[in-house]
Amino acid sequence: MEMTEIPLNPRHLRDRFQEWVGKKVIVGLTTFHYLCGTWKAFDGYHAIFEIGGKEQRVLMHEIDNVALASEAQAEYFK
């Protein structure tokens, strides 16, 4: 029997990550990318970040870990 992945409900993802909105964060993604920027909002299955004055959208189910970033930390998406 093969297990299929069930997509996460966006409401549960928002509840899980709500505390980070409005803060400058470092985010590790399951796609082996990282970003540092300000978490602005949610839009459906996407988290919206501001990185260097530009908007970056990331699928919330790809977020692996989140930590606070120093205000002196450079903003990036790698």
Number of C-alpha atoms within 10 A of each C-alpha: 3 4 5 6 6 6 8 11 11 16 11 10 18 20 9 10 15 13 10 17 17 14 16 22 22 22 20 18 18 12 9 9 12 17 20 25 28 24 25 16 17 21 13 13 19 18 22 20 25 19 18 14 10 8 13 18 15 16 14 20 16 16 18 13 11 16 13 14 17 11 11 6 12 12 18 13 13 8
